[in-house]
Each structure stands twice: as C-alpha cells, then as structure tokens.
Amino acid sequence: MTRDELVLRLQREYADRREENLRLYDEKVAAVCEHCPGLKTLIDARHAALMGGLRNAMYPEKKDPQANVGLSATLVDFNEKIAHTLAKNGLAADALAPVYTCALCRDEGYVYDPSRHMCLCFETELNQRMLTELGLRQDQTFENFREDLFENDGSASQRSLMRRNYDICKRYADTYPDTDVPDLLFTGMSGLGKTFLLQAIAHRVTERGYGVQYISAYSLLDVMRKAYFENNSERLRPLMDAQLLLIDDLGTEPLMENITVTQLFNLLNERQNAQLHTIISTNLSIPELKTRYTERITSRLLDERRCKILKFIGKDIREKLGKTGGSDA
C-alpha cells in the first residue's frame, strides 16, 4: 500500500473516530442534563442564540449592522448560568467538554496554524503504518546504533569504518532527496551492519514524509518472476516508481535465466533515467557482482557520479547480539 493510500485510509478512520466521539459526547451531555434540572433548557437556549447569530451574519434579510449587537454578552450570560448549574449539582466546569482523542486537531488529523499541515498524532500514526507496511523492525534506527559492537583495533578498525558508514547513511537520510549521489551500494559479508543501516535510512526517510519501498532480493525475484510469466510489467511499477527503493541481500536470490539479470537491469536503468534513488546491500564482492549480474548491471552500480560504495568489514557482530543467523545486521 502506498503512502497516499495509507493517508486516505487514515483519514477515513479519523472520520469514524470523530463520529464515535460525537456519539460519546451526546451520551455525556444527556447524562449531565439528567443529573442537573434545567440544564438542558439553558443549553438549548444558548444553541438557539448562537445559530440565530450565525444566520444574521450569513443570510441577513435586511442589512442591519445592529442585528448581532449583544450576542456576545448573551452567550457569556448563558455560559455563566450553565457553569453555575453544574457547580450547584457538584459537577466540574468541564463536565460538558467535547470528547476528542486528540484535542489539538479535534480528531481531524490536521491543524491550521499558521497553515494546514498534519497534526503530530496523524503524522506519527502514518509513519508507524508506513514502517509496518514496509516490514521494518522498530529497533533498526539511527538512534539505536551501537558503536561498541564493532571491533576497535587501530585507525582502520571495523569500528572506525562503521562510524564512517553510519555518518554517510545518516547524512543521506537527513538530506534526502538532495543527497550527494542518488544511489548507495553496501558490500560485505553477513553480520556487519548492512541491513541495520539500510533499515535506519528507511525509518528516517519515511519519518520525513517521503515514499520508501524496502524489499529483500528474494522477494524482488518473486515479483520479477510473476511479472515475467504473466507478461505484466505493472507488477514492477511500485518498485519502478518508488521515491526511494532499498534492496536488501542482493545475491542471495536464485539466479533465473532471462529473468533475474534482465529484469534487474531494466529496474535499475529505468530508475536511474528517472533520477530516482536506490540503495542496495549485498554479501558479494565487486568481482562477484560482475560475474553474477554482468557488466551491464555493475556498470550502473559502479558509476561514481551516481553511486557511492560503502564497504563493511570485520567480525560478525551477531554473536555479541546473541544471534545465530538471519540478516538482522
């Protein structure tokens, strides 16, 4: 599901939320009025005065600048009488307050000061759903980066290199889409932090409101295989059009003749022609990439004008994390 589709779904949910909270408010008002004799009469009279004032302002039968003179004083008088009635019956002044899940946006999802923009509640929920939709782990973020997991045995240590890679990835995510180069290529053995930084970028870019597609190489092959056998290129359209595409573990997928190399080349070529951003992680070395995917593809990945290569070296950190396998690092 795309970000726009998630926004529409969330807007519908907010509309349902407003309707439900309005129902709860009506129930609360009815209960308070039952507890306070004469309160409903005051509330109805205040409402009638307010509606009359609005009609005078919007649909004047005759131009009478004095039509709403005294309305403010009338409403203040009703408010004081209502507050007095509540207090006399042992209720707090806010007993008739509206019911909102978020008082800031009043469950609209947007605020209008100084201009219309997403409320924090809506933006937070949207980002969480985007991350869930992408299948990302919640703990794979820049904030959770642990430098101490990497060996520190000299100036060219695993730790110093990982710190450099971290800084490059964080700057890429924070400046996207105005990055130094559109593409990144992570190379190195398993368990060295490639997937962590890949997902950290996805988290940060998503939180900043941009569309991200994150996919493993194995899942990518499945999409390409279906597109090929069904002769349906639209299956690849979400990957072709993604603002930022992240492909994890390239090289672990089966190599299928006339599918893997051809479809991958078309994907990368079309994205580069459209000036879109792509990040790929792989356990393969550069020579292994050339052997497996041909010069046509690796030439796209090795073009320094478009792609920066980040090397990951050292010891597998999964033992320190108590892990025995997988691609969490």
N, C-alpha and C positions, 0 to 999 in steps of 0.2 A: 504494500500500500504506500502510495506517495505521500509526501508531506501535505500537499494540498488536500488530498483525500482524508487524511487524518484531521486536518483543520475543520473540514466540513462535518465530519463525524462528531468531533468535539463540540462544535457549535450547536449541533442538534441535541447533544447531551446537556449542554448548558441551558438550552431552551426547556428541556424536560425538567431540569433542576429548578428553574425559575417557577415553572408551573406547580411543581410539587411544594416548593417553599411558600408559594402563594396560598395553596390549599392549607398548609400548616398554619399560616398566618390567620386565615379566615377562621380556622378552628380555635386559635388562641384568642382572637377578638371576641368570638361568640362566648367562650368560657369566661372571659373577663367581664363581659357585659352581663352575663347571667349572675355573676358574683356582685355586681355593682348596679343597684337600681338607678334608673335614669341615665346611665352612661350611654346607652345606645342612642337615645334621643339626642344627646349632645353631639355624638359622633356624626349622626345623620345630618344634623343641622349644620355642623361645620363643613361637611362634604357638599351640601347644597349651596352654601355660601361661596365656597371655592369654585364650584362648577359654574355658578352664576357669574362670578367674576371673570372666568375664562371666556364664557360666551360673550360677555360685554366687550372683552378685549379683542376677540377674534371675529365676531359677527355682530357688530353694532347695528341695531335697527335705525338708529339715528346717531349722527356724530355728536356724542355727549362726553366731553373730556372729564366730566364730574361723575361718570357712571360708576367708577370703582373707588371713588373717594370714600375713605373709611373702611375699606375692605381689610386692610392690614390690621387695623385696630379691632375689627370684628373677629378676625381669626385668632389674634392674641387673646382676646377675651374668652373665646371657646377653648383655647388651649389651657388657659388658667383654670377654667371650670372643670375641664376633664382631669387635669392634674390634681385638683382639689378632691374630686370624686374618688380618684384612685387612692389618694393618701387616706381619705376618710375610711376607706374599706381595707386599709392595711396593705395596699399594693405599691410596688415601686413605680417611680415615674416612667420607667422604660417598659412597663408591662405591655404596652401596645406597640412596641418597636417592631419594625418589619423583620421577617426571618430571611437571612441571607447566609449562604455558605461562605461567600466572600463579600464582606461589607465594602471593600474598596471598589470593586466593579459592579456590585449588586448582581452578581451572577450573570453578567453579560459577557464576561471574558475580555472586555476591552475597557480602557479608560480614555478620557478625552481631554486630559490636561497635560501639556498645552495642546497636543493634537492626538488624534485617535491612534492608539497603539495597544498591543496585547497587555493584559494585566499579568502580573507576575504569576498568579495562580494558573492562568491559562497557558502561559509560556512554559512553566515548569511541567505541567501535565503533558503538554505536547511533546516536549523534549524526552520525557520518560517513555512515552509511547513510541517515539521515533527510535529510541535506543532498543526497546523491546522488539520492535519490528525488524531491526537490523540483526537481532540475535547477539548483541554485545553483552559482555559481562559488566556488571555495575562497578566492579572494583578496578577495572583496567583504565585508569585515568592518570593524567599527569600528576595529580595531587598524591596519588598512591605510589609513585615511583620510589624505589628503594635502592639507593646507590650502594648501600653496604652489601648487597647480594653479589656484587661483582668483585672479582679478584683485583687487588691493588698491589702490583709488584714492580712498579717502576713508572717512568714517564710515559711509556707506550703501553700502559696496562689496560686490561679489559675494562676497568672502572673508568679510566680517563676517556677511552673511546666511547663507552656507553654514555658518559656525561655529554660528550660532543654530539652523539646521535640524538640524545634527549633534547638538547638545546636546539638542534636543527629542526626536529619534528615539532617542538613546541612553537618555535617561530613560524613554521609553515602553517600550523593550525591557527595561530593567533592572527596571522596576516592574510590568510585565505580570503578571497581569491587572488589577492595581489602578492603572490609568492615570488621568490627569486626565480624558480623554474616551476613549470606546471606539474612535473612528474617526479616521483621518488622510486628508487629500487633498493630494497633491503636484501642483502645477501649474507648467508652464513648458516651454520648448522642449527639444528633444533635446540631449543632451550636457552637461547642467548638474548631474548627480549624483543624479537622482531614483532611477534603478534601483540605483545603488550603495547608497544609504541604505535602500531597500526590502529589498535582499538582506541588508544588515548587520543589520537588525531580524530578518529571518527566521533568520539564523545565531544571533543571541544568544538569541532566544526558544526556538529548537529546542534549543540547548545547555542551557537552563534546564529542559528536560524537558516543554515544552508542545507540543501538536499544531499544526502550521502547514501551510497549503495555499498554495502560490505558483503563480500561473498568469498567462500573458500574456493580453491581451484577445482576441487572435486564437484562442488555444486555448480560451478561455472560450466564444467564439462557436461553435466546433465542438461543444463539449459541449452548449450550449443548443440548437443546431440538431438534433443527434441526439435529444435529449430531446423536442423538439417533434414531429419527424416520426415518431418511434417511439411517441409518446404515453406516454413512460416518464419520469416525474418523478424516479425513483430515480437516474437518471444524474447529477442535480444534487445528490443527497443529500450526498456528501462535501464539496461546497462550501457547502451549506446548514448543515452541522453542524460545520464546521471551527472549532476554538477561535479561531484567527486566520487570516483569509483575506487574501491580498495579491494584488491585480490590477494588473498592470503594463501600461502603454501603452494605457489606455482611450482609444478614439477612433481607433486605427489599424485596428481590425477593420471589415470590411464591415458596412453597415447593412442588415439584412434585415427587411423588413416583417413585423410580427406576431411577430417572434422577439426581435431584439436588445433593443428598449425594454421590451417586456412581460416577457420572462424576466429581464432585469437588474433591473427594478423588483421583481419577485417575490423575487429573490435578496436584494436589499438590504433589502426590507421584512421578510422572514422573519427575516433575521439580526438586524436591529435589534429586532424584537419579542422575540427570544430573548436579547437582551442580549449578543450575540457581537461580537467585534472585527473590523473590516475596515479595510484600508489600500488606497488606490487612487492610482496615478500616472497622469497624463495630460499630453499635449502641448497640450491645448486650454485656452483661457481660460474663465473662468466664463460669459461670454455665449455662447461657442461650445458649452459643455456644455449650456446651457439650450436652445439651438437644436437641437442634435443629439438630446438624450435627453429633452426635455420638462421642464416644471416639476415633474412628479410625482417624477422621479428626482433632479433637482438640489436640490429642497427637502429631500430626505433627506441630501444631501451638505453643504448649507449651514446645517444646524441647529447653531448654536454650542454647544448643550447636549450634542451627541453627537460633533461632528466639528470638528477643528482643521485649518485650511488652511495649508499651507506653500508659499510661493511661491519659485520658483527663477528667478533672473535672471542676466544677464551673457553672457559669451562661451562658446562651445562649447569645452570643455576637451579634446576628443578629439584635437585637433591636437597638444597638448602630450604626450599619451599615445601619439602616433604612430598614431592610429586614423583610419580614413577613413569609418566608418559604424557601423551597429549601434546597440544600445541599452545598451551597457555602462555608460554614465554616466547 
